[in-house]
């Protein structure tokens, strides 16, 4: 029984708790766990896995529940394993610039801890205030600064993970160099809780960044975005290069009552962040893009407050379109193929579903596009989601043609599990299934997700 190694306060079975902890931000799936448990140590997680093996009960790991692929949904009587109470920073090495934290530490908490030591944790995204480090590692979270700082994977120095056999793996132990065979750390990063339950993470930190400036540019054609990106990359080092469509700007301005950044409406907008000391180089790049007609107007932040206000135009989009129950797709292709791909998707949706609005935004600097198709008022959520599921194979085929990814940073989970073949070959999927059976022979860890 669970109460043999967990206290009563660590177990919840009431309907409200099951409905809260049994899901993430993904819509359209049944939520029906049997219990939610809140372990506080790696030892309790080990005992929980042993119990699950003996009773043949499935476990669904749960972090901040901000996922958008159904990876944390429990719909078949599983036990949800919440890491909310494993939220301690355990160790800090100033010389190594490395921090060890439990899986339930909130991303923003780690960012603030780093800042308090004049350091920097650069993986950042809109849900940083509620997402957890363990979940970030399990999905290899990206975000808005990938173009300069990389993904979560690039900042993980070590992991403690409990496998489906109840073994605790200590992967890499914070080493910089370790040439002793397979690096299981990188196999577990991005595995979505299907190979093991992450309990602790060794995270590398960076030097504190210099003050930065933000620029928003009006761009007439999607293809011009790449010319702008190339020009600025030649002149300076970018921390972020985001884009959003006029429809996305319209929604976020209405939702947050924000002023227009430019005097006239533009089809597309680019948001750039860079070190403030490089303003002269940025001004030269801006002048060149204006002369070429790739940019028609722009605005540069003059203070930290103005920089934050400009970031709202990009970071507020997801929240602003939520009332439209968007059908979301998180896709990536090589940067050079972005304009053609975006145009092909727009054409497909316009020809097949002319009453659907397409809202584009994303991290164009690394080829990651967030496609959001907004629900018309005359369609119920169920009808709209059914049409969205019917659209996805056609869109994924366009991704496959370009050897892209059907999930750039949100993971596969339940939502894209049945479409994995659009990004992975039969041979790769066979190997992935073999690894799953090796790490989790009883198939108790997040079953039905990813594979």
VENJOGI-V911225 format. One record per residue. N is the residue number from 0. RES is the residue in one small letter. SS is DSSP state (a for helix, b for strand, c for the rest). PHI is phi in degrees with one decimal (NA if undefined). Layout:
N/RES/SS/PHI + N/RES/SS/PHI
This chain:
0/x/c/NA + 1/x/a/-60.8 + 2/x/a/-75.0 + 3/x/a/-77.9 + 4/x/c/-134.1 + 5/x/c/-125.7 + 6/x/c/-78.7 + 7/x/a/-59.5 + 8/x/a/-72.5 + 9/x/a/-95.9 + 10/x/b/-130.3 + 11/x/b/-128.7 + 12/x/c/-131.9 + 13/x/c/-72.2 + 14/x/a/-56.0 + 15/x/a/-64.6 + 16/x/a/-64.1 + 17/x/a/-61.3 + 18/x/a/-72.3 + 19/x/a/-77.8 + 20/x/a/-86.6 + 21/x/c/-88.9 + 22/x/c/-148.0 + 23/x/c/-121.5 + 24/x/c/-82.1 + 25/x/c/-80.2 + 26/x/c/-96.2 + 27/x/c/92.9 + 28/x/c/-118.8 + 29/x/c/-68.1 + 30/x/c/-117.4 + 31/x/c/-153.9 + 32/x/c/-75.5 + 33/x/c/-96.2 + 34/x/b/-163.7 + 35/x/b/-123.7 + 36/x/b/-121.1 + 37/x/c/-127.7 + 38/x/c/-63.6 + 39/x/c/-120.7 + 40/x/c/-142.5 + 41/x/a/-62.2 + 42/x/a/-62.5 + 43/x/a/-68.9 + 44/x/a/-65.6 + 45/x/a/-60.2 + 46/x/a/-61.2 + 47/x/a/-65.3 + 48/x/a/-64.9 + 49/x/a/-61.6 + 50/x/a/-62.2 + 51/x/a/-62.8 + 52/x/a/-64.1 + 53/x/a/-66.0 + 54/x/a/-98.1 + 55/x/c/52.2 + 56/x/c/-108.7 + 57/x/c/-78.4 + 58/x/b/-118.9 + 59/x/b/-118.5 + 60/x/b/-69.7 + 61/x/b/-137.1 + 62/x/c/-104.6 + 63/x/c/-80.9 + 64/x/c/60.0 + 65/x/c/-100.2 + 66/x/c/-66.6 + 67/x/c/-123.6 + 68/x/c/-126.0 + 69/x/c/78.7 + 70/x/c/-69.4 + 71/x/c/-112.9 + 72/x/c/-87.5 + 73/x/c/-112.3 + 74/x/c/-119.6 + 75/x/c/-137.3 + 76/x/c/76.1 + 77/x/c/-70.9 + 78/x/b/-93.1 + 79/x/b/-83.4 + 80/x/b/-103.8 + 81/x/b/-88.3 + 82/x/c/-99.7 + 83/x/c/-56.6 + 84/x/c/-93.4 + 85/x/c/-97.2 + 86/x/c/-123.6 + 87/x/c/-103.5 + 88/x/b/-84.7 + 89/x/b/-91.7 + 90/x/b/-159.0 + 91/x/b/-144.1 + 92/x/b/-114.7 + 93/x/c/-63.4 + 94/x/c/-66.3 + 95/x/c/-80.6 + 96/x/c/53.1 + 97/x/b/-137.6 + 98/x/b/-124.0 + 99/x/b/-108.5 + 100/x/b/-136.5 + 101/x/b/-72.5 + 102/x/c/-63.8 + 103/x/c/-87.6 + 104/x/c/-64.5 + 105/x/b/-69.5 + 106/x/a/-53.5 + 107/x/a/-64.0 + 108/x/a/-64.1 + 109/x/a/-65.0 + 110/x/a/-61.1 + 111/x/a/-69.2 + 112/x/a/-60.6 + 113/x/a/-60.3 + 114/x/a/-61.1 + 115/x/a/-66.7 + 116/x/c/-109.2 + 117/x/c/57.7 + 118/x/b/-126.0 + 119/x/b/-149.9 + 120/x/c/-105.6 + 121/x/c/-86.3 + 122/x/c/-74.2 + 123/x/c/-144.7 + 124/x/c/-162.0 + 125/x/c/-62.0 + 126/x/c/-94.0 + 127/x/c/-59.7 + 128/x/c/-76.5 + 129/x/c/-135.2 + 130/x/c/-68.7 + 131/x/b/-115.5 + 132/x/a/-59.6 + 133/x/a/-59.9 + 134/x/a/-66.4 + 135/x/a/-61.1 + 136/x/a/-68.4 + 137/x/a/-62.7 + 138/x/a/-111.7 + 139/x/c/50.1 + 140/x/c/-57.5 + 141/x/c/-107.8 + 142/x/c/108.3 + 143/x/c/-91.6 + 144/x/c/-117.8 + 145/x/a/-60.4 + 146/x/a/-57.3 + 147/x/a/-108.1 + 148/x/a/-110.6 + 149/x/c/85.0 + 150/x/c/-95.4 + 151/x/a/-51.5 + 152/x/a/-48.0 + 153/x/a/-74.2 + 154/x/a/-119.0 + 155/x/b/-92.9 + 156/x/b/-93.0 + 157/x/b/-172.0 + 158/x/b/-141.7 + 159/x/b/-112.2 + 160/x/b/-137.3 + 161/x/b/-97.1 + 162/x/b/-79.4 + 163/x/c/-70.6 + 164/x/c/-99.0 + 165/x/c/84.0 + 166/x/c/-88.6 + 167/x/b/-97.1 + 168/x/b/-95.6 + 169/x/b/-111.2 + 170/x/b/-93.0 + 171/x/c/76.5 + 172/x/c/54.9 + 173/x/c/82.2 + 174/x/c/-70.0 + 175/x/c/-84.4 + 176/x/c/-117.9 + 177/x/c/-160.8 + 178/x/c/-104.7 + 179/x/c/-115.3 + 180/x/c/96.2 + 181/x/c/-59.8 + 182/x/c/-91.6 + 183/x/a/-63.8 + 184/x/a/-53.3 + 185/x/a/-75.2 + 186/x/a/-69.7 + 187/x/a/-76.1 + 188/x/c/-66.4 + 189/x/c/86.8 + 190/x/c/-86.5 + 191/x/c/59.3 + 192/x/c/72.1 + 193/x/c/-91.1 + 194/x/c/-110.7 + 195/x/b/-174.4 + 196/x/b/-103.0 + 197/x/b/-72.7 + 198/x/b/-112.3 + 199/x/b/-141.3 + 200/x/b/-134.7 + 201/x/b/-92.3 + 202/x/b/-115.8 + 203/x/b/-80.4 + 204/x/c/-116.0 + 205/x/b/-111.0 + 206/x/b/-62.8 + 207/x/c/-60.9 + 208/x/c/-72.8 + 209/x/c/-71.6 + 210/x/c/-55.0 + 211/x/b/-122.0 + 212/x/b/-118.8 + 213/x/b/-126.3 + 214/x/b/-127.9 + 215/x/b/-115.5 + 216/x/b/-118.5 + 217/x/b/-92.5 + 218/x/b/-121.2 + 219/x/c/-75.5 + 220/x/c/-134.0 + 221/x/a/-60.8 + 222/x/a/-63.0 + 223/x/a/-68.1 + 224/x/a/-58.3 + 225/x/a/-71.6 + 226/x/a/-62.6 + 227/x/a/-64.4 + 228/x/a/-58.6 + 229/x/a/-62.4 + 230/x/a/-64.2 + 231/x/a/-67.6 + 232/x/a/-63.3 + 233/x/a/-72.4 + 234/x/a/-95.5 + 235/x/c/-160.4 + 236/x/c/-99.9 + 237/x/b/-88.4 + 238/x/b/-91.6 + 239/x/b/-155.2 + 240/x/b/-143.6 + 241/x/b/-106.5 + 242/x/b/-140.7 + 243/x/b/-155.2 + 244/x/b/-85.9 + 245/x/a/-61.7 + 246/x/a/-63.1 + 247/x/a/-61.5 + 248/x/a/-63.7 + 249/x/a/-58.9 + 250/x/a/-68.6 + 251/x/a/-71.6 + 252/x/a/-65.1 + 253/x/a/-67.0 + 254/x/a/-70.1 + 255/x/a/-107.1 + 256/x/c/54.3 + 257/x/c/-101.8 + 258/x/c/-73.5 + 259/x/c/-67.8 + 260/x/c/-72.8 + 261/x/c/-126.0 + 262/x/c/-68.0 + 263/x/c/-123.8 + 264/x/c/-70.8 + 265/x/c/-123.2 + 266/x/c/-63.1 + 267/x/b/-139.0 + 268/x/b/-132.3 + 269/x/b/-114.4 + 270/x/b/-114.1 + 271/x/b/-119.0 + 272/x/b/-125.1 + 273/x/b/-157.9 + 274/x/b/-63.0 + 275/x/a/-59.9 + 276/x/a/-67.5 + 277/x/a/-101.4 + 278/x/a/-61.7 + 279/x/a/-61.3 + 280/x/a/-65.6 + 281/x/a/-65.8 + 282/x/a/-64.1 + 283/x/a/-66.4 + 284/x/a/-65.1 + 285/x/a/-61.3 + 286/x/a/-60.4 + 287/x/a/-66.4 + 288/x/a/-67.9 + 289/x/a/-66.0 + 290/x/a/-62.6 + 291/x/c/-83.7 + 292/x/c/79.8 + 293/x/c/-80.1 + 294/x/c/-129.5 + 295/x/c/-105.8 + 296/x/b/-166.9 + 297/x/b/-164.8 + 298/x/b/-138.7 + 299/x/b/-118.2 + 300/x/c/-65.0 + 301/x/c/-110.6 + 302/x/c/-160.9 + 303/x/a/-61.3 + 304/x/a/-64.1 + 305/x/a/-68.1 + 306/x/a/-62.8 + 307/x/a/-64.7 + 308/x/a/-65.3 + 309/x/a/-67.2 + 310/x/a/-63.8 + 311/x/a/-58.1 + 312/x/a/-60.8 + 313/x/a/-94.9 + 314/x/a/-74.8 + 315/x/c/-87.8 + 316/x/a/-64.7 + 317/x/a/-57.1 + 318/x/a/-64.6 + 319/x/a/-69.9 + 320/x/a/-97.1 + 321/x/a/-54.9 + 322/x/a/-62.1 + 323/x/a/-89.8 + 324/x/c/45.3 + 325/x/c/-65.5 + 326/x/b/-90.2 + 327/x/b/-99.7 + 328/x/b/-137.7 + 329/x/b/-114.7 + 330/x/b/-124.6 + 331/x/b/-146.2 + 332/x/c/-136.3 + 333/x/c/-58.2 + 334/x/a/-52.6 + 335/x/a/-64.9 + 336/x/a/-97.7 + 337/x/a/-58.1 + 338/x/a/-58.5 + 339/x/a/-63.6 + 340/x/a/-63.6 + 341/x/a/-60.2 + 342/x/a/-63.4 + 343/x/a/-65.0 + 344/x/a/-65.8 + 345/x/a/-56.9 + 346/x/a/-65.7 + 347/x/a/-60.6 + 348/x/a/-66.2 + 349/x/a/-63.0 + 350/x/a/-74.3 + 351/x/a/-92.2 + 352/x/c/-138.4 + 353/x/c/-63.1 + 354/x/c/-91.1 + 355/x/c/-94.4 + 356/x/b/-92.8 + 357/x/b/-106.6 + 358/x/b/-112.4 + 359/x/b/-103.2 + 360/x/b/-163.0 + 361/x/b/153.5 + 362/x/b/-100.3 + 363/x/a/-64.9 + 364/x/a/-64.0 + 365/x/a/-121.2 + 366/x/c/79.8 + 367/x/b/-97.0 + 368/x/b/-115.5 + 369/x/b/-100.6 + 370/x/b/-97.3 + 371/x/b/-122.2 + 372/x/b/-101.7 + 373/x/b/-89.1 + 374/x/c/-75.7 + 375/x/c/-67.7 + 376/x/c/-61.9 + 377/x/c/-78.2 + 378/x/c/-105.3 + 379/x/c/-71.0 + 380/x/a/-59.5 + 381/x/a/-63.6 + 382/x/a/-62.7 + 383/x/a/-65.8 + 384/x/a/-63.0 + 385/x/a/-62.5 + 386/x/a/-67.3 + 387/x/a/-62.7 + 388/x/a/-64.0 + 389/x/a/-71.9 + 390/x/a/-72.6 + 391/x/a/-53.9 + 392/x/a/-58.5 + 393/x/a/-68.0 + 394/x/a/-69.0 + 395/x/a/-65.6 + 396/x/a/-64.0 + 397/x/a/-66.3 + 398/x/a/-66.0 + 399/x/a/-60.5 + 400/x/a/-58.0 + 401/x/c/-106.2 + 402/x/c/54.5 + 403/x/c/-94.4 + 404/x/b/-118.3 + 405/x/c/-79.0 + 406/x/c/-145.5 + 407/x/c/-75.2 + 408/x/c/-148.6 + 409/x/c/-92.4 + 410/x/c/90.8 + 411/x/c/-97.8 + 412/x/c/53.2 + 413/x/c/-86.9 + 414/x/c/-62.7 + 415/x/c/-118.4 + 416/x/a/-54.5 + 417/x/a/-77.7 + 418/x/a/-113.8 + 419/x/a/-57.3 + 420/x/a/-65.4 + 421/x/a/-74.6 + 422/x/c/-119.9 + 423/x/c/-124.3 + 424/x/c/-76.6 + 425/x/a/-55.8 + 426/x/a/-64.3 + 427/x/a/-63.7 + 428/x/a/-65.4 + 429/x/a/-61.8 + 430/x/a/-64.0 + 431/x/a/-62.4 + 432/x/a/-63.7 + 433/x/a/-63.6 + 434/x/a/-64.8 + 435/x/a/-58.2 + 436/x/a/-66.6 + 437/x/a/-70.2 + 438/x/a/-78.1 + 439/x/c/-139.1 + 440/x/c/-62.0 + 441/x/c/-91.6 + 442/x/c/56.2 + 443/x/c/-101.4 + 444/x/b/-94.0 + 445/x/c/44.9 + 446/x/c/-64.0 + 447/x/c/83.7 + 448/x/c/-96.7 + 449/x/c/68.5 + 450/x/c/-117.4
